[in-house]
Amino acid sequence: MMKKVIALLAATLFALSPEISAADGTSASVKCNAYNPIRTEVPQRAKGQTDMLEFAAAPIDTVRIGFIGLGMRGPSAVERFTHIPGTRIVALCDLEPARVDSAQMILRRAGLPDAAGYSGSEDAWKKLCERKDIDLVYIVTDWKTHAPMGVYAMEHGKHVAIEVPAAMNLDEIWQLINTSERTRRHCMQLENCIYDFFEMNTLNMAQQGLFGEVLHVEGSYIHDLKEFWPYYHNDWRMKYNIDHRGDVYPTHGVGPACQLLDIHRGDRMTTLVSMDTKAVNGPAYIEETTGKRPETFLNGDHTMTMIRTANGKTIHIQHDVLTPRPYSRMYQLTGTKGFANKYPSQGYAFEPEQIADNGTMPDHENLSAHSFISSAQKKALEEKYTHPIIREVGEQAKKVGGHGGMDYIMDYRLIYCLRNGLPLDMDVYDLAEWCSLIPLSEISINNGSAPVEVPDFTRGAWNRVKGYRHAMADPAKDVMK
């Protein structure tokens, strides 16, 4: 009798399990029940198509570049490329002609010829992508246009570099993956924070085993944008927060975290759970600036996401652009032998001796052993473990600038790899995994913070490469020297 009751109860629970609609903007259907996380569809790879893991295109002696988007981020990107050897800026595009003219002035000040200009039409960017004399399309527009432009550029034979986030929903993510695999063109997300000096040096230490096994990592984008909101063209960024819940800007935090954990290079994210606060400062800002309170404002002021990996590691990611918290990307690493932290203060800590030389128990009232190492020790550690890329271009990066130099390193490495015919530092699966937090966190929150399965965007190849490493050219053949 008891067996029948249990069977009936199980059947009832299964029958009551809801079928849930995915986040807005994706056609993927999802299901959950009492025993499994919500799952989204993983489309089958097209026949004859292979993955892009460790893909290297033929070397390009001079990388010819077209820029799309010359608003907040575009002009500084154009400026940086005037300092990178082996490049030629061929075309510039923006909806507003004045912005193209301003970017031309950057070229003239650098002693370079004018580039072809495209503007005045919603589709002007397509003409740039269709040119035969461009190798790389560099996309610096609003979030909603990133993926369509990237797909179109690859379909016209171009490698693409796309500002963050490169895709906003699962349909866009899979389109970028499938197009990159089919066309055999690089599709890189322009995530600059992986190139910051502390992150690069800490990654090098982790790869050298200083922290033991890395168990837990944290990251975030915490940045009060109140003074910046008026400068987004047609208010596109605020509108996205009005219409969507979840972590809509996760890549600055999750990118460095994923590199520390070798994601899709021996490990992968498997499940996430997200939750948010109620929306307070967002709708208050709209009312303050327009005089009218919005009927709806979906995104909470603060969003948190917890992620588990296949190897039993954890990741904690936060997003907050609406409260007056000090700027932070959190960036934290907890290992079996050590610890690293960047915000609010940089520091390293390592496992102390647990037993004194005389065999007595340690003094648990003395907390000095649980502090960061001294400033002198930190300096010596960073000098010893300065990342090779920082040693190579760190000083030049500081001179050129771009968020303290990390933007320049990002662009330099992109061109370094293209010119030397090497795999890029970030591939299309990095793009997919880091951007997937946007729709997956929304699904989780919209379903009562339910666990959501993170798709295997490599479709089975996540464990083939063992460990994340930057590709480096043979010094004797390095064309950037």
N, C-alpha and C positions, 0 to 999 in steps of 0.2 A: 504493500500500500504506500509506504514512504517513498519508494522508488518512483511510483506513478505520480505522486505529488511533486517531487523534485523535477521530473521530466516535464510536467504540465507547467510548472513555474518557469522553467528555462524556456520553454516554447513561447510562453506569454511575454517574457522579457524580450525575446528576439523579435516577436511580432510587433512589439511596441517601439522597437528601435527606429528612430526617425531617419528618413532620407533627407539630406540637408543640401541646400543650394550652396555652391561655392561662392567665394567673394565676387563682388561685382566686377565684370570685365573679363571673366573667364567662362568658357563653356563646360569646364570639367564638372562632372557630377560627383558628389561625395556621399559616402555612407558611414554611419557609425553604429555600434551597438554597445552593449554593456561591457564588452570584453576587449574591444579593439579601438585604436585611435581612428579619427576621421581620415579617410584616404582620398587622394585625388588621382585622377587618371594619368598614367604614364603612357603616352602614345608609342606605338611600336616604331622602331627605327625603319626608315624606308629601305627597301631592298637595294643592296649595292652600296649603301651608305655606311661609313665607319666613323668611329669617334675621333676627336681632335686632341686626345691626350698626347702631350709631348710633340705636337705638330710643329714642324718648322718649314716655312716657305723658302723658296729660293732667295738667296741674298739679293738685296737691292742696293746698288752702289750709291745712288742719290734718291732719297725718299721724297717723292713729289706729293704735296699735301694740299687738301682743300678743307677749309674751315666752314662749318655751318653753325651760325649763332654767334653774334658779336655783342651780346649784352653785358651781363655782370661778369662772366668768367671768360668769354671769348677773347677780348682784347689782350688780357694778360697771357693767355696761351700763345697768341700770335707773337707777342713780345719775347716770350721764352724761346720760341723756335728760331728766332733770329740769332740765338747764341749757340745753337746745336749744329755741329758740323755734319755735312752729308745730307742736308735737307734743302728743299726749295718750295717756297709757298706759292702755289700755282693759282689758287682761287679763294675768294672770300664771299660769304653769303650771309645776308641777314634780311629779315622782312623790311627793315627800315633802311633806306639808302644812306642816311647820314652815318649810320654805324659802319657801313662798308667804307665810306670816305675816311672816317676816323682810323680804321684799321690800316688803310693805305698809308696814312701818315706815319704809322709805326714802321712800316717797311721803308719808307723814304728816309726816316731818321736813322735807320740802320744801314743806309746806302744800298738798299735792295730795290729791284724794279717793282713797279706796281703789279698786283695780281689781277686776274680777271674778276670782275665784280658781278654779283647776282643779287637782286633785291626787287622789292615792289610787288611781289606775287607770292601767294601761299605755296606755290609749287616751284618757286625759283630754285630751291635746293636740288630738285631733281635734275635740272640741267647741269649742275655741278657734278653730281654723281655719274652722269652719262658721259662726261669727258673721258677721252682716251689717254690723257697725259697726267692722270692722278693715280697714285699707288695707295694712298691712305686718306680716308675721310674722317675728320676729327669733329665730333658732334657735341656742341655745347649749347643746346636749346633747352626748352622746358621739358619736364618729365614725360608728358603725354606723347611727345613727338620723337623721343629717343629711339624706341624700338622700330617703328615704321621706317625711319630714316636709315637705321642700321641694316635692316633687311634689304631695302632698296639698293643701298650702296654695295652690299655683298653680291647681290644679284647682278650688278654691273661690274663685277670683277675687282672690287676694292676691298682692302683690309679696312676695318673700322675700329675706331676708339671712341667710346661713348661715355659722356659724363654720367655721374651717379644721380639716382639709380638708373640703370640702363633699361630696365623693364619694370612695369608696375603690376603686372598680373601674370598668371600662369600661361595664358595663351601667348602673350608676348615673349615670355621666357622660352617656351618651346619653339616658337617661330625663329628666334635668334639661334638656338642650338641647331635646329634642323637646317637652316640656311647656311650656317657656318660649316656644318659637316658636309652638306651637299656641294657647296661651292669651293671648299677647301680654302677659305679665307679666314684670317684671324678676326676674332670679335672680342675686343678687350674693353673692360670697364675701367674708366679713368679714376680709380680709387687711390687718391694721393696719400692717405694716412698710413698705408703700409710702408711708406718710404720716409716717415719721420725718423729722426736720428735715434731717439730712445727706443722706438719700436724695432728698427733695424738691428741695433746693437743687442737688444734683448733677444731677438730672434736668433742671432748668431750664437749667443750664450746658450740658448735652449738647444740649438742644433749640436753644440759641443758637449751637451750633457750636464751643464752646471746646475740645472734645477732638478735633476733626476727625471722621473717620468712626470710630464705635465698632466695634471689631473683636472684642473678647472681654470677657465679663462673668462674675463669679463671685458665688456666694451660698451660704448654708448655714443649717442649724439645728444649732449645736453648743452643747449645754446639758446639763450633768450633772443629771439629774432624780432622783438618789438620794433626796434629802430630800422630794421631791414625790410619789413613787410611792404612798405610803399614802393620799393624799387623792383619788385617782381612784375614783369610785363603783364598787364591785364589781371594782376592779382592772382596768377595761376597757382602759386604755392598755397596761399591761404585757402583758396577754393578747394584744393585737393583735401586739406584737413577738414573742411566743412562736410565734404561728401564721403569721407572714408574713415574707418576706425583702423587701429593697428599701428605698427611701427612702419611709418611711411618713408623713413629715411635711415635704414639700418646699416648701410655698408661701411661707414667710417668706424663703427664699433666692431662689427662682425668680421670684417676683412682681416685685420691683424690677428684676431682670435683664431680664425680658421687656419691661417698659416702656421700658428704655433701648434695646432693639433693635426697638421698634415691632412686636412680635409680633402677628400677624393684622391689622396696619395697615401693610402693605408688606413684611413678612417673615414667615416661619413656621418653627417647629422641624420638622425633617425626620427626623432619626435620632438615637438615643441608644444609649450603651453604659454599662452599670453593672457594678460589682463591689463586693464587701464583704470585710471581714475575717472570720475565724472568730468565733463567739460565745464570749466568755469572761466578761465582767463580768455579762452578762444572766443566764445560768444560775447564776453564783456568787451573785447577789443573791437569786434564788429560794431557793437552798439556805440562805443566811444567814438569811432571814426565815421560812422554813417548816420548816427542818430536813431537807428532802428535795430532792434534785437532780432537776430535770425530765428526763424521758426524752428530750424534744426541745426545742430552742430555736432557731427558724429564723433570726431576724434577727441578722446580724453586728453587732459593736460599732460599726463604722464603715462607712459606705456612700458611694461616690463615683459620680457620674454625669456623663458628658461628652455634650454635645448639639451638633449641627451644624444650622445654619439654611439656608434656601433661598438666602440671599444670601451664604453663605460665612462667616458669623460663628460663634463658638463660645461655649458656656456650660459652666461647671463648677459643679456643685452637690454639697454634702456633707451628710450627716446623721450625728449622733453624740450620743446622749443617755445613754451608758453609761460613758464614760471621764471622768477628771477634767480634761479640757481646759477652759481658761477660756471663758466664754460668747463666742460669735462668730456673726455672720451673714455673715461674710467681706466681703460687698459691695465688689466691686472692678470697676473699669472700665478697660480699656485701649483707647485710641484712637490714631489716626495722629498726633495733635498733643498728646495729654495723657493723664493718668492720674489716677485717684481711688481712694482706699482708706479704709475706715472702721475695720477691725479688724486688729491690736490698737490702732492709733493712726490718727487721722484725718489725712489729708493729700492734697494735690494736687501734681502735677508736670506741667510742660509742656515741650515740645520746646525745648532750648537752641539757641543759634546754633552751627551746626556748623563754620563757618569764621570766624576772627577778622577784624577790619576790615582788617588788613594783608595778608590773603590767605594767611596761614600756616595750617598744620594745627593743630587744637586739641591741647592737652596732655592726652593720654589717661591720664596719671598723676593728674590732678586730677579727683576724682570729685564735687566740689561741685556740678557742673552736673547731676548725676544724683540729686539729693536732692529732698525735698519743698520747696515754697516756704516762706518764713519764716512765723511765726505772724502777723506784722503783715500780710503779703501775703494770707494765708489769710483773715484777718478782713475785709480790704477787699474781697476777692473775694466772700465770702459776703454782705456787706452789699449789694454791687452786684447780686448774682444771687439774693437771697432770693426764694423762690418766691412768687408773688402770693397763693396760699392761706395760706402761712405768715404773710405780712404781714397778711392779713385776720384770721386767728383764732389765730395762734401763741401770743400772750400769754394769751388766754382758755384755750387748750388746756393750757398749763402750769399754770394755776390749777386747772382741773377735774381734770386728771391722766389716768391710764390709760396706763401705760408711757411716762411722760414727756410725755404729751399726744397721742401719735399715735392712741390709741384715740378720743379726743374728735374729732380732725380727721376720722377715718374716719366716725364717726356724723354729724357735722355736714355733711360733704359728701354723704352719702346723703340726708339730709333736704333739703339745699340743692337737689339735683337733682330730687327728687320734687316739692318745692313749686314750683320754677320750670319744671317740665315739660321737663327736660333729660336727655340720655343720662347714665347713671351712669358713674362713673370706672372701674368694673370690670363687664364684661358677662358673660354666661353662657359665652362662649368663653374668656375669661380663666380663669374657674373650671375649665373643662374642660381647658385646656392645662396649667395649673399642677398640677391634681390628677392628670393622666394619668401623671405621673412615678411615682406609687404603683404602679399595675399594670404599667406598661411596664418600670420598673426591675426588678420582680420577674420578669417574663418574661425579660429579658436575663440576670439572674444565674442563674436556674434553667436556662438553656441555655448555660452556659459563658461568660457575658459576651458573648453574641452581639449584633450590632447589631439594633436594633428600630426600625421606622418609626413616627414620631409621626403619628397620623391628622390630617387636615385637618378639624378640628371645625366649621369654617365651611362646609364642603362646597363649596369653590370660590371663596369671597368674600374670602379672606385678603388680597388685594392691592387691594381696591377703595378702602379708606380709606388715605390717604397720611400716615402719621405719627400717633403717639399724642399727644393733647392733652386737657387737662381742659376740659369744657364750662363756659362762664361765661355768666351772665345779663347782659342789658343793665342797667347800673347804675341806670338810671331806672326799670326795671321789677322789680328784684330784690326779692322779697318778704321776704328775710331781713334787709334793711337796716332 
